[in-house]
């Protein structure tokens, strides 16, 4: 059974139907996470830690574009190596915003991105090790209105612009020293929960679903992107180049289209 189906069933079992999840709460609901944790991770043990950190505004100006930063302090982790990081917004109708597949090329993981909030909620980061151990960090953020609502868009313009990529690496770069890369791709990131302003019907989901970064052919990071990622997905992260070369990115969307770009790194 798919995780989304399992989660839906779990939410319904406690009375949190689709129609109940969507309205804004007065504050973040702490009862959502135990249900979601069970749906995604069953009865697996999970330890709360402080070496995984979330930086974000206490109150966001817009639920459609909430800036967040995620870090993993390897020194504080005391030997724990996170290879996969799940990012959730626990009150969103589709809570899993992205899954990050990490490599040694990232060093101390540092990433900035933008996500969506339907209502006040907790961001939950779950780190997983190669042997399946789970670690949790949480942060409450007040924001609303980022997943549903009405849309009125020029479909031809949206399709023409989709997939335009900007990729930059800050210079100068040095071998063995973290370098900062910034990626941005033009894409509407429709959630499937928005309604057309004219017809009032739901607009089909249309979103980037995967972004893969490599350096000189070796893997750096792969992101399984969800619709909880904000419009025009943005990832700013550090990686460690070992020699001059090329940072390459390949992105795909849920309709199977493929977009690619690269940035040359000189030393």
matplotlib code that plots the C-alpha trace (Angstrom):
import matplotlib.pyplot as plt

x = [0.0, 1.3, 2.3, -0.2, -3.0, -1.9, -1.8, -5.2, -6.7, -4.9, -6.2, -9.8, -9.6, -9.2, -11.7, -9.2, -10.8, -9.7, -12.3, -11.1, -7.4, -7.8, -9.2, -6.8, -6.2, -5.7, -2.4, -0.4, -2.1, 0.2, -2.1, -1.4, 2.2, 1.6, -0.9, 1.4, 4.5, 2.6, 1.4, 4.9, 7.1, 4.8, 6.1, 9.8, 11.6, 12.4, 14.7, 14.4, 17.8, 19.4, 22.0, 19.3, 18.2, 15.4, 15.7, 12.5, 10.5, 8.2, 5.4, 5.7, 4.4, 2.9, 1.9, 2.8, 6.5, 7.8, 11.7, 13.3, 16.9, 17.9, 21.3, 22.9, 25.9, 28.1, 30.3, 27.3, 25.8, 28.7, 29.1, 25.5, 25.4, 22.2, 21.7, 18.1, 16.1, 12.3, 10.7, 7.1, 4.6, 2.3, -1.0, -0.7, -3.2, -0.1, 2.4, 5.7, 7.3, 10.5, 12.9, 16.6, 19.1, 22.4, 26.0, 29.5, 30.0, 27.7, 29.9, 27.9, 24.5, 23.2, 20.3, 17.8, 14.5, 10.9, 7.9, 4.1, 1.8, -2.0, -2.3, -0.2, 1.9, 5.1, 7.9, 9.2, 12.6, 13.2, 16.7, 17.4, 20.7, 21.8, 20.8, 17.3, 17.6, 15.4, 16.0, 13.6, 13.7, 10.7, 9.8, 6.5, 5.6, 2.5, 1.5, -1.6, -3.1, -0.3, -1.8, -5.3, -7.3, -8.3, -5.9, -6.2, -3.3, -2.3, -1.7, 0.4, 2.7, 3.1, 4.0, 6.4, 8.3, 8.3, 11.8, 13.9, 16.8, 19.3, 22.3, 25.2, 28.3, 29.8, 33.4, 36.2, 36.0, 38.8, 39.4, 38.2, 36.4, 32.6, 31.2, 27.7, 25.4, 22.1, 19.5, 16.1, 13.7, 10.7, 7.6, 4.1, 4.1, 0.3, -0.8, -3.9, -5.9, -6.4, -9.6, -9.9, -11.4, -13.8, -14.9, -14.5, -13.1, -9.8, -6.8, -4.7, -1.4, 1.6, 4.9, 8.6, 9.0, 12.7, 16.0, 19.3, 22.7, 26.1, 29.6, 32.0, 29.6, 29.5, 26.3, 25.9, 22.2, 18.9, 15.7, 12.3, 10.2, 6.6, 3.8, 4.6, 7.6, 6.8, 6.4, 9.6, 11.6, 14.7, 17.6, 20.7, 23.2, 26.9, 29.0, 32.7, 34.4, 37.6, 38.8, 37.7, 34.7, 31.0, 28.0, 25.1, 21.4, 18.6, 15.0, 11.8, 8.1, 5.1, 4.3, 7.7, 9.4, 13.2, 15.1, 18.9, 21.6, 25.2, 27.6, 31.3, 33.5, 37.0, 39.8]
y = [0.0, 3.5, 5.7, 8.4, 5.8, 4.6, 8.1, 8.9, 5.9, 6.7, 10.3, 9.1, 6.7, 9.6, 11.8, 14.0, 13.8, 15.9, 18.5, 18.9, 19.1, 22.0, 24.8, 26.9, 26.1, 28.8, 27.1, 24.1, 20.8, 18.5, 15.5, 15.2, 14.0, 10.7, 9.7, 10.7, 9.0, 5.8, 6.1, 6.7, 4.8, 2.3, 1.3, 2.1, 3.9, 7.5, 9.6, 13.4, 15.1, 18.5, 17.8, 18.1, 21.7, 23.7, 27.5, 29.4, 32.5, 32.0, 33.6, 33.5, 36.3, 33.9, 30.2, 29.8, 30.7, 29.8, 30.0, 27.2, 26.0, 22.5, 21.5, 18.4, 19.0, 15.9, 16.7, 16.9, 13.8, 11.8, 9.3, 9.1, 9.3, 10.5, 9.2, 10.2, 13.2, 13.4, 16.8, 17.1, 19.8, 17.9, 19.8, 19.9, 17.8, 16.1, 16.4, 15.1, 18.1, 16.4, 13.5, 14.3, 11.5, 12.6, 11.7, 12.3, 15.0, 17.3, 17.4, 19.0, 19.2, 22.7, 23.5, 26.4, 26.0, 27.2, 25.2, 25.5, 25.7, 25.2, 26.3, 26.7, 23.6, 21.9, 21.2, 17.8, 16.5, 12.8, 11.6, 8.0, 6.1, 3.3, 0.8, 2.3, 4.2, 7.3, 10.8, 13.7, 17.5, 19.8, 23.5, 25.3, 27.9, 30.0, 30.4, 29.6, 29.3, 27.7, 24.5, 25.1, 28.2, 29.5, 29.9, 31.8, 31.1, 31.4, 27.7, 28.4, 30.7, 28.2, 25.4, 27.6, 28.7, 25.4, 23.9, 27.0, 26.4, 28.7, 27.0, 28.8, 27.9, 30.7, 31.5, 31.1, 27.4, 25.4, 21.7, 20.0, 23.2, 23.5, 25.5, 27.0, 26.0, 27.7, 26.0, 27.4, 25.9, 27.7, 25.6, 26.3, 23.3, 22.7, 20.6, 19.1, 20.8, 24.2, 25.1, 26.8, 30.3, 29.9, 26.2, 25.8, 22.3, 21.0, 21.8, 18.7, 18.4, 19.5, 19.6, 18.8, 15.4, 14.7, 16.7, 15.0, 16.7, 15.2, 16.5, 15.2, 12.3, 11.4, 11.7, 14.7, 14.8, 13.5, 15.2, 13.5, 16.6, 16.8, 19.4, 20.9, 22.4, 26.0, 27.3, 27.6, 25.1, 26.5, 24.6, 26.3, 23.9, 23.2, 20.5, 19.7, 19.8, 17.7, 19.2, 21.6, 20.2, 20.4, 20.4, 19.0, 18.9, 16.9, 17.5, 15.7, 16.5, 14.3, 14.3, 12.8, 15.9, 16.1, 19.4, 19.7, 22.3, 22.5, 25.0, 24.9, 25.1, 26.5, 26.6]
z = [0.0, -0.8, 2.1, 1.0, 1.1, 4.5, 5.8, 4.5, 6.2, 9.5, 9.4, 8.7, 11.6, 14.0, 12.3, 10.5, 7.0, 4.0, 4.8, 8.4, 7.5, 5.2, 7.4, 9.4, 13.1, 15.8, 16.5, 15.4, 16.4, 18.3, 17.8, 14.1, 14.3, 16.2, 13.5, 10.7, 12.3, 12.5, 8.9, 7.5, 9.9, 11.6, 15.1, 14.4, 17.3, 16.7, 18.9, 19.2, 18.8, 18.5, 15.9, 13.2, 13.1, 11.5, 11.0, 10.0, 10.8, 13.8, 11.7, 7.8, 5.6, 3.1, 3.5, -0.2, 0.2, 3.7, 3.9, 5.9, 6.5, 7.4, 8.9, 10.3, 12.6, 12.1, 15.1, 17.4, 15.9, 17.5, 14.7, 13.5, 9.7, 8.2, 4.6, 4.1, 5.4, 5.3, 5.5, 6.7, 7.4, 9.6, 9.0, 5.2, 3.2, 1.6, 4.4, 2.9, 1.3, 0.1, 0.8, 0.6, -0.2, 1.1, 0.3, 1.8, -0.8, 1.2, 4.3, 7.1, 5.5, 5.1, 2.8, 2.4, 0.5, 0.5, 1.4, 1.6, 4.7, 4.6, 8.2, 11.4, 11.7, 12.8, 10.4, 11.2, 9.9, 10.2, 9.6, 8.7, 8.9, 6.6, 9.2, 9.6, 12.8, 12.9, 14.5, 14.8, 14.9, 15.0, 14.7, 14.9, 12.2, 11.8, 8.2, 6.1, 2.6, 0.6, -0.6, -1.9, -3.0, -6.4, -9.4, -12.6, -14.9, -18.5, -19.3, -22.4, -20.5, -17.7, -20.0, -22.0, -18.8, -17.0, -16.6, -16.9, -14.6, -12.8, -11.2, -9.7, -7.6, -5.6, -6.6, -5.9, -5.1, -3.4, -3.4, -0.2, 1.0, 1.1, -1.8, -2.0, -4.9, -5.6, -7.8, -8.9, -11.5, -12.9, -12.3, -11.1, -8.7, -8.7, -5.8, -7.2, -4.4, -6.1, -7.9, -11.3, -10.8, -13.7, -13.7, -9.9, -10.6, -9.2, -11.4, -12.0, -10.2, -12.1, -10.3, -10.2, -8.6, -8.6, -8.7, -9.0, -8.5, -9.5, -9.6, -12.2, -12.6, -8.9, -6.9, -4.6, -3.6, -4.9, -3.8, -4.2, -4.4, -3.2, -3.8, -0.4, -2.0, -3.0, -6.6, -8.5, -6.4, -4.8, -3.1, -1.8, -0.3, 0.4, -1.3, -1.3, -4.7, -4.9, -8.1, -10.9, -12.7, -13.4, -11.1, -13.1, -12.3, -13.8, -12.9, -13.9, -13.4, -12.8, -16.5, -17.4, -18.8, -18.1, -17.6, -17.1, -16.6, -15.3, -13.7, -14.3, -11.2, -11.5, -8.9]

ax = plt.figure().add_subplot(projection="3d")
ax.plot(x, y, z, "-o")
ax.set_aspect("equal")
plt.show()
